[in-house]
Amino acid sequence: MFTTYISEIVNNPQKIIHFNLDGIFGLYLSLSQNQRDILSHSLRKILNSLDNDSKKRLYLVIPETARREMGI
């Protein structure tokens, strides 16, 4: 499921504007450490499978604080 969302964001980054990224990140932070670790691991795995151009485009839309917290 995450792979589909990430592919859509990479191909159409303007769509992410419609999401409340601060709210989504707030929800992420409200999870237990174990749950955050599982999500972060899954996201890192997906990101590592992307080509460099896709990674660069995705990094442009992910807030710095979220990247740091998730280890990406």
Helices and strands as residue ranges (DSSP letters): H 2-11, G 13-18, H 21-30, H 33-49, H 52-61, H 64-70
